[in-house]
Amino acid sequence: MRRKTRVWLLFLLVLFVLSLATTSYSKTVDRVLICLRLTLIAIMSVLTAREWWRSQRTRPDSEIEARPEAGNSLLRRLRRWYYDEDE
């Protein structure tokens, strides 16, 4: 738990230093952070739309449903990895 506290304090310190930076540097950092956020939103949107599309296409009698790994979509695998869940 102590390590997480250090990481959060370091993150807050970096944000504080960036907020005190000069105007041109601040604008550059602002643009980089905006691009990073938009990229993450686009990636998550594509993954969500892909999973929705896959769930709409599957039929109960299809071969995709017959496989035991049919429910192991990318987002479910990521959730299980993040929370360290068993299959």
C-alpha positions as CSV (number, residue, x, y, z in Angstrom):
1,M,0.0,0.0,0.0
2,R,2.9,2.3,0.7
3,R,4.2,2.0,-2.8
4,K,0.8,3.1,-4.3
5,T,0.9,6.2,-2.0
6,R,4.4,7.1,-3.3
7,V,3.3,6.7,-6.9
8,W,0.2,8.9,-6.3
9,L,2.3,11.6,-4.6
10,L,4.8,11.5,-7.4
11,F,1.9,11.9,-9.9
12,L,0.5,14.9,-8.0
13,L,3.9,16.5,-7.8
14,V,4.4,16.2,-11.6
15,L,0.9,17.8,-12.1
16,F,1.9,20.6,-9.7
17,V,5.2,21.2,-11.5
18,L,3.4,21.2,-14.9
19,S,0.8,23.7,-13.6
20,L,3.6,26.1,-12.6
21,A,5.4,25.9,-16.0
22,T,5.6,28.7,-18.5
23,T,2.7,29.4,-20.8
24,S,4.2,27.9,-24.0
25,Y,5.2,24.7,-22.1
26,S,1.8,24.5,-20.4
27,K,0.0,24.8,-23.8
28,T,2.2,22.0,-25.2
29,V,1.5,19.7,-22.2
30,D,-2.2,20.5,-22.4
31,R,-2.3,19.5,-26.1
32,V,-0.4,16.3,-25.4
33,L,-2.8,15.4,-22.6
34,I,-5.8,16.2,-24.7
35,C,-4.5,14.0,-27.5
36,L,-3.8,11.2,-25.1
37,R,-7.3,11.4,-23.7
38,L,-9.0,11.4,-27.1
39,T,-6.9,8.5,-28.2
40,L,-7.9,6.4,-25.1
41,I,-11.6,7.4,-25.7
42,A,-11.3,6.3,-29.3
43,I,-9.7,3.0,-28.4
44,M,-12.4,2.2,-25.8
45,S,-15.1,3.2,-28.2
46,V,-13.8,0.9,-30.9
47,L,-13.5,-2.0,-28.4
48,T,-17.0,-1.4,-27.1
49,A,-18.5,-1.2,-30.6
50,R,-16.7,-4.3,-31.6
51,E,-18.0,-6.3,-28.6
52,W,-21.5,-5.0,-29.2
53,W,-21.3,-6.0,-32.9
54,R,-20.0,-9.4,-32.0
55,S,-22.8,-10.0,-29.5
56,Q,-25.4,-9.0,-32.2
57,R,-23.9,-11.4,-34.8
58,T,-23.8,-14.5,-32.6
59,R,-26.6,-17.0,-32.9
60,P,-27.3,-19.8,-30.4
61,D,-26.8,-22.5,-33.0
62,S,-23.6,-21.0,-34.5
63,E,-20.2,-22.6,-34.1
64,I,-18.9,-19.6,-32.2
65,E,-21.4,-20.4,-29.3
66,A,-20.3,-24.1,-29.4
67,R,-16.7,-23.3,-28.5
68,P,-16.0,-23.1,-24.8
69,E,-14.0,-19.9,-25.2
70,A,-16.9,-18.0,-26.8
71,G,-17.4,-15.8,-23.8
72,N,-13.8,-14.8,-23.6
73,S,-14.0,-11.5,-25.3
74,L,-11.2,-9.0,-25.1
75,L,-12.9,-6.8,-22.5
76,R,-13.8,-9.8,-20.3
77,R,-10.3,-11.1,-20.4
78,L,-9.0,-7.7,-19.5
79,R,-11.4,-7.5,-16.6
80,R,-10.4,-11.0,-15.3
81,W,-6.8,-10.0,-15.6
82,Y,-7.3,-6.7,-13.8
83,Y,-9.3,-8.2,-10.9
84,D,-7.3,-11.5,-10.9
85,E,-10.4,-13.6,-11.4
86,D,-10.5,-17.3,-12.3
87,E,-12.2,-18.3,-15.5
